[in-house]
């Protein structure tokens, strides 16, 4: 009798063996929300947890893509394999990823089989995008990459979500106070583990470096313990000057968090985010599809009240499932 094969398990085995074709196909399935992609991801779990995850974020025009290209070269000089997930803004008409400066990354890779680069289109959605990036990172981790880099579009909420995926976040700024002050106001420095002043060969770079260093930024772990003093590094990604120092700072942070509970707590938070994203996606797909049949026109004439009753019924069932009853919903009273 011919043995029954599991296509998802076979696909996962190909990914774990480093098949570029299967990796690309799986990430496309993740982008498109295909059920078989989720099943394949389940088979990849035993192969995950080995890669060093680096997030690169910063305002538009800071040279993030150029710095990522320089990081690829430096990491390959150190004989480390590299995967890159580059998040691109999308055309509202085509929905496709715009490569732009990504040519520099491809040039840095130079056909190197130990470098894998993939763009994901943002499509204007931060939450779903963060989930897709999280899953794509797992694919490159399972593929066997030593380092996985995630480059974001800008410094919005989506970037906060995506940056939390990384073990170490590099915030890229350029000379002059505009971007630096804007980043501070936006709170982006709260998620930066390393500050990189790019275009370090241009006027004002040294002063910006000194001003940022004088701020004495610190990152504190939710798990407590000693804070991490955020290093500031001046770099010219285009000239490949100071890139090794940025990598050393990233490695220093990675070692620091690995020696404490910090990275373990961050990884738990990342896995919880994946769990929540998957549950939320399935609930939206399955339950909302049935809501129309259950509530009919009522959901259109009283959407808020109907939604509240629906949620309370779902929570009541959930409470029974986990043997943790939730309080019954209190009837709404009209205000006089």
C-alpha positions in Angstrom: 0.0 0.0 0.0 1.3 3.4 -0.9 2.0 5.6 2.1 -0.2 8.6 2.6 1.9 11.8 2.4 1.2 15.1 4.1 1.8 17.9 1.6 2.2 20.5 4.4 4.8 18.3 6.2 6.7 17.8 2.9 6.7 21.5 2.2 8.0 22.2 5.7 10.7 19.7 5.2 11.8 21.4 2.0 11.8 24.8 3.8 13.9 23.4 6.6 16.3 22.0 4.0 16.8 25.5 2.6 14.7 25.3 -0.6 14.4 28.8 -1.9 11.5 27.8 -4.1 9.5 26.4 -1.2 10.3 29.3 1.0 9.1 31.8 -1.6 5.9 29.8 -2.2 5.2 29.6 1.6 5.7 33.4 2.2 3.3 34.1 -0.8 0.8 31.8 0.9 1.2 33.7 4.2 0.7 37.0 2.4 -2.5 35.7 0.8 -3.8 34.1 4.0 -3.9 30.6 2.7 -4.9 27.8 5.1 -2.3 25.4 3.8 0.4 28.0 4.7 -0.8 28.0 8.3 -0.6 24.2 8.4 2.9 24.3 7.0 4.0 26.8 9.6 2.8 24.4 12.3 5.3 21.8 11.0 8.1 24.4 11.1 7.8 25.2 14.8 10.5 22.6 15.8 12.9 24.3 13.4 12.4 27.9 14.8 14.2 29.8 17.5 17.7 29.8 16.3 18.0 33.0 14.3 19.1 36.4 15.6 16.3 38.9 14.7 17.2 42.5 13.8 14.6 45.3 13.1 15.7 48.3 11.1 13.4 51.3 11.3 13.5 55.1 10.9 11.9 58.0 9.0 11.7 57.9 5.2 14.9 59.1 3.6 17.1 57.9 6.4 18.8 55.3 4.2 17.4 52.2 5.9 17.7 50.1 2.7 21.2 51.3 2.1 22.1 50.4 5.7 20.5 47.0 5.4 22.6 46.3 2.2 25.7 47.3 4.2 24.7 45.0 7.1 24.3 42.1 4.6 27.9 42.7 3.4 29.3 42.9 6.9 27.4 39.9 8.2 28.5 37.8 5.1 32.1 38.9 5.8 31.6 37.3 9.2 30.4 34.1 7.4 26.8 34.5 8.8 23.9 33.6 6.6 21.2 36.3 6.2 17.5 36.6 5.5 15.7 39.9 4.9 12.1 40.8 5.1 11.6 44.3 3.6 8.3 45.9 4.2 7.3 48.2 1.3 4.5 50.7 0.9 1.9 49.5 -1.5 0.2 51.2 -4.4 -3.4 51.8 -3.6 -4.2 50.7 -7.1 -2.0 47.6 -7.7 -1.4 46.5 -4.1 2.1 45.5 -5.2 5.4 46.1 -3.3 7.5 48.9 -4.6 11.1 47.9 -4.6 12.8 51.3 -4.8 16.2 51.2 -3.1 16.0 47.5 -2.7 18.2 47.2 -5.7 21.1 48.0 -3.3 20.2 45.0 -1.2 20.1 42.7 -4.2 23.4 44.1 -5.3 24.8 43.4 -1.8 23.6 39.9 -2.1 25.2 39.5 -5.5 23.5 36.2 -6.1 24.9 34.8 -2.8 22.9 31.6 -2.1 23.3 32.3 1.7 21.3 35.5 1.4 17.5 35.5 0.9 15.6 38.8 0.4 11.8 39.1 0.2 9.6 42.2 0.1 6.2 42.3 1.7 3.6 44.9 0.6 2.1 46.9 3.5 -1.3 47.3 1.8 -2.1 50.0 4.4 -2.8 47.5 7.2 -0.5 47.4 10.2 -2.0 44.7 12.3 -2.3 42.1 9.6 1.0 43.1 8.2 2.8 42.6 11.5 1.3 39.0 11.7 2.5 38.3 8.2 6.0 39.6 8.9 6.1 37.5 12.1 5.3 34.4 10.2 7.7 35.2 7.4 10.4 35.7 10.0 9.7 32.2 11.3 10.0 30.8 7.7 13.5 32.3 7.3 14.5 31.2 10.8 13.4 27.6 10.0 15.2 27.9 6.7 18.4 28.1 8.7 19.4 31.8 8.4 21.7 32.9 11.2 20.4 36.5 11.1 17.0 37.7 9.9 16.6 41.4 9.3 13.2 43.2 9.1 13.2 46.6 7.5 10.1 48.8 8.0 8.6 51.6 5.9 8.7 54.5 8.4 8.0 55.2 12.0 4.2 54.7 12.4 2.2 52.3 14.6 2.9 49.5 12.1 6.6 50.0 12.6 6.1 49.8 16.4 4.3 46.5 15.9 6.8 45.1 13.5 9.8 46.3 15.5 8.6 44.3 18.5 9.2 41.1 16.5 12.9 41.8 16.6 15.4 40.9 19.3 17.2 44.1 18.6 15.9 47.3 16.9 18.2 49.7 15.1 16.7 53.2 14.7 18.3 55.0 11.7 18.5 58.8 11.8 20.3 61.3 9.6 22.3 64.5 10.5 20.2 67.4 11.6 17.8 67.9 14.5 14.5 67.5 12.5 14.3 63.7 12.2 15.9 63.1 15.6 13.6 65.4 17.5 10.6 64.1 15.6 11.6 60.6 16.5 11.8 61.5 20.2 8.4 63.2 20.1 6.9 60.1 18.4 8.3 57.9 21.1 10.2 55.8 18.6 13.3 56.0 20.8 11.4 53.9 23.3 11.8 50.8 21.1 15.3 51.6 19.8 18.1 49.4 21.1 20.8 50.9 18.9 20.8 54.4 17.3 22.6 54.7 14.0 23.3 58.2 12.6 23.5 57.4 8.9 25.2 59.6 6.2 27.9 60.1 8.8 30.2 61.7 6.2 27.9 64.7 5.7 27.9 68.0 7.6 26.3 67.9 11.0 26.7 64.2 11.5 29.2 64.5 14.3 27.1 67.1 16.1 23.9 64.9 15.8 25.9 61.9 17.1 27.1 63.9 20.1 23.6 65.3 20.8 22.0 61.9 20.7 24.7 60.3 22.8 24.3 63.1 25.4 20.6 62.1 25.9 21.7 58.9 27.6 18.8 56.8 26.3 18.1 53.6 28.2 15.9 50.6 27.4 14.3 48.8 30.3 13.1 45.2 30.1 9.5 44.4 31.2 11.1 41.6 33.2 13.1 44.1 35.3 16.8 44.0 35.9 19.5 46.3 34.7 18.6 48.8 31.9 20.4 48.7 28.5 22.3 51.9 27.7 21.4 52.6 24.1 24.6 53.0 22.0 24.8 55.7 19.3 26.9 54.9 16.3 27.8 57.1 13.4 27.8 55.3 10.1 28.1 55.9 6.3 26.2 53.0 4.8 27.0 54.1 1.3 30.7 54.1 2.0 30.6 51.1 4.3 32.1 53.2 7.2 31.1 52.3 10.7 29.0 49.3 9.7 31.1 46.9 11.7 30.5 49.1 14.8 26.8 48.9 14.2 26.9 45.1 14.0 29.0 45.0 17.1 26.5 47.1 19.0 23.7 44.9 17.8 25.6 41.8 18.9 26.3 43.4 22.3 22.6 44.0 22.8 21.8 40.4 21.8 24.3 39.1 24.3 23.0 41.4 27.0 19.3 40.3 26.5 20.4 36.6 26.2 22.1 36.8 29.6 18.9 38.0 31.3 15.2 37.1 31.1 14.7 40.0 28.6 14.9 38.0 25.3 12.9 35.1 26.7 10.1 37.5 27.8 10.2 39.2 24.4 10.0 35.8 22.6 7.0 34.9 24.7 5.3 38.1 23.8 6.0 37.5 20.1 4.5 34.0 20.3 1.4 35.4 22.1 1.0 38.0 19.3 1.1 35.2 16.8 -1.5 33.2 18.7 -3.7 36.2 19.1 -3.4 37.1 15.4 -4.3 33.6 14.3 -7.3 33.3 16.7 -8.5 36.8 15.7 -8.3 35.9 12.0 -10.1 32.7 12.4 -12.8 34.2 14.5 -13.4 37.0 12.0 -13.6 34.6 9.2 -15.8 32.0 10.8 -18.0 33.9 13.3 -18.7 37.0 11.3 -19.8 34.9 8.3 -22.5 33.4 10.5 -23.5 36.6 12.3 -25.6 37.8 9.4 -27.6 34.6 9.3 -28.1 34.6 13.1 -29.1 38.3 13.6 -30.4 39.2 10.1 -31.6 42.8 9.7 -31.2 43.5 13.4 -27.4 43.9 13.0 -28.1 46.7 10.5 -30.8 48.6 12.5 -28.9 48.3 15.9 -25.3 47.4 15.1 -23.9 48.4 18.5 -26.4 46.7 20.7 -26.5 43.6 18.5 -22.7 43.4 18.5 -22.6 43.7 22.3 -25.1 40.8 22.7 -23.2 38.7 20.2 -19.9 39.2 22.0 -21.5 38.5 25.4 -22.9 35.2 24.1 -19.5 34.3 22.7 -17.8 35.1 26.0 -20.3 33.1 27.9 -19.6 30.0 25.8 -15.9 30.7 26.0 -16.1 30.9 29.8 -17.8 27.5 30.0 -15.1 26.0 27.7 -12.3 27.1 30.0 -14.3 26.6 33.2 -13.9 30.2 34.0 -17.4 31.7 33.9 -17.6 35.4 33.0 -20.1 37.7 34.6 -23.4 38.0 32.8 -23.8 41.1 30.8 -25.7 43.8 32.6 -28.7 45.1 30.8 -28.2 48.6 29.3 -30.3 51.3 31.0 -31.3 54.4 29.2 -30.0 57.7 30.7 -32.8 60.1 31.8 
